[in-house]
Amino acid sequence: MKKAILIVSCLILGVFSAAYAVAACNATRGELLDASYKPEAPMRSSVGTGYVLTGTVRASGDCLPIPGATVELWLAGPSGYSQALTGTVVAGKKGEYRFSSPFPSASTGRPPHIHMRVAADGFLPIQTEVFPRQGTATGVFDIVLEPGG
């Protein structure tokens, strides 16, 4: 009887674990392309200090990392958007990325944010935003791409 309860418990936990893994790898929602986007931002992982954004780029469904994904980032400074606050990083072997910048400024009446455009061969590109909490020096934002493209 104890063996049967243990087997049923493991099966139930396995179902919940599988359901959580799928839910955890739903594609990141994108948005319309922002007018401040300028393609081909320079390859650089730092445009200043004060805030560090890290994360992992993964594939929807199987949650596998996407090494080589291109992550373009841009943010507003005290004088608005400028090329000096743009950069492109390439995700590492485990899909990880890191970008250092000043804490973003509010722009066009919106709270401080960092724009991101993420693309990888065989996946649909997306553009999204990260809204860092005031007073923080680090943030983590994982991105999940859909196969296609």
C-alpha positions in Angstrom: 0.0 0.0 0.0 2.8 2.4 0.9 4.5 1.6 -2.4 1.3 2.4 -4.3 0.9 5.7 -2.6 4.6 6.6 -3.3 4.2 5.7 -7.0 1.0 7.8 -7.3 2.6 10.7 -5.4 5.6 10.6 -7.8 3.3 10.5 -10.8 1.3 13.5 -9.6 4.5 15.4 -8.8 5.9 14.5 -12.2 2.7 15.9 -13.9 2.9 19.1 -11.9 6.6 19.4 -12.7 6.0 18.9 -16.4 3.2 21.4 -16.4 5.3 24.0 -14.6 8.2 23.5 -17.1 5.9 24.1 -20.1 4.3 27.2 -18.4 7.7 28.5 -17.5 8.7 28.5 -21.2 5.9 30.3 -22.8 7.1 32.8 -25.4 7.9 36.3 -24.1 5.3 38.8 -25.3 6.6 41.3 -27.8 5.3 44.7 -28.7 5.3 47.0 -31.7 8.6 48.3 -32.8 9.6 51.4 -30.9 10.4 54.6 -32.9 13.6 55.0 -31.0 15.0 51.7 -32.3 18.0 52.0 -34.6 19.2 48.7 -36.1 22.8 47.6 -35.8 23.7 48.9 -32.4 27.4 48.5 -31.7 28.6 45.2 -30.3 29.3 46.1 -26.6 28.1 44.8 -23.3 28.5 48.1 -21.4 27.4 51.7 -22.0 28.1 52.8 -18.5 27.7 51.8 -14.8 25.0 51.9 -12.3 22.7 49.1 -13.5 23.4 45.5 -14.7 20.8 43.5 -16.6 21.3 39.8 -17.0 19.2 36.9 -18.2 18.9 33.8 -20.4 17.5 33.4 -23.9 15.6 30.2 -24.2 13.3 28.4 -26.7 9.6 28.0 -26.0 8.3 24.5 -25.4 11.6 22.7 -24.6 13.2 25.6 -22.6 16.6 24.9 -24.1 19.0 27.8 -24.1 19.7 29.6 -27.4 23.4 30.3 -27.7 24.3 33.0 -30.2 21.0 34.9 -29.8 21.4 38.6 -30.5 20.2 41.0 -27.8 20.0 44.6 -28.8 19.4 47.1 -26.0 18.7 50.8 -25.9 17.6 53.2 -23.2 17.1 56.9 -22.5 19.5 59.0 -20.5 18.9 62.4 -19.0 18.9 64.0 -22.5 16.8 61.3 -24.1 17.8 58.5 -26.5 21.3 58.5 -28.1 23.6 56.1 -29.8 25.8 56.3 -26.8 23.2 54.3 -24.8 22.8 51.4 -27.3 24.5 48.1 -27.4 24.3 44.6 -28.8 25.3 41.5 -26.9 25.4 37.9 -28.0 24.1 35.2 -25.7 26.7 32.7 -24.5 26.8 28.9 -24.6 24.1 28.6 -22.0 21.9 31.4 -23.6 23.1 33.9 -21.0 23.5 37.7 -21.6 24.8 40.6 -19.5 24.5 44.4 -20.2 25.7 47.2 -18.0 24.3 50.8 -18.3 23.4 53.8 -16.2 20.0 53.4 -14.5 17.6 54.4 -17.4 15.8 57.7 -17.3 12.1 58.2 -17.7 11.1 59.2 -21.2 8.0 60.4 -22.9 6.1 60.3 -19.7 6.9 56.7 -19.0 8.8 55.2 -16.1 12.5 54.2 -16.6 12.8 51.3 -19.0 15.2 49.5 -21.2 14.1 48.4 -24.7 15.3 45.0 -26.1 15.1 43.4 -29.5 16.0 39.7 -29.4 16.6 37.5 -32.5 18.1 34.1 -33.3 18.2 31.9 -36.4 15.2 29.7 -36.6 13.1 31.9 -34.1 10.7 34.8 -34.4 12.4 38.0 -33.3 10.7 40.0 -30.6 11.0 43.5 -29.1 10.1 44.0 -25.5 10.9 46.3 -22.5 12.3 45.9 -19.0 11.1 48.3 -16.2 13.8 48.3 -13.5 12.6 49.1 -10.0 13.8 52.4 -8.7 16.8 52.0 -6.3 18.0 48.7 -7.7 21.4 48.2 -9.3 20.7 44.8 -10.9 17.9 43.0 -12.7 17.2 39.7 -14.3 15.0 39.3 -17.4 14.8 36.0 -19.1 13.5 35.9 -22.7 11.8 33.0 -24.4 11.6 32.9 -28.2 9.1 31.0 -30.4 10.5 28.8 -33.2 9.7 30.2 -36.7 11.1 32.9 -38.9 
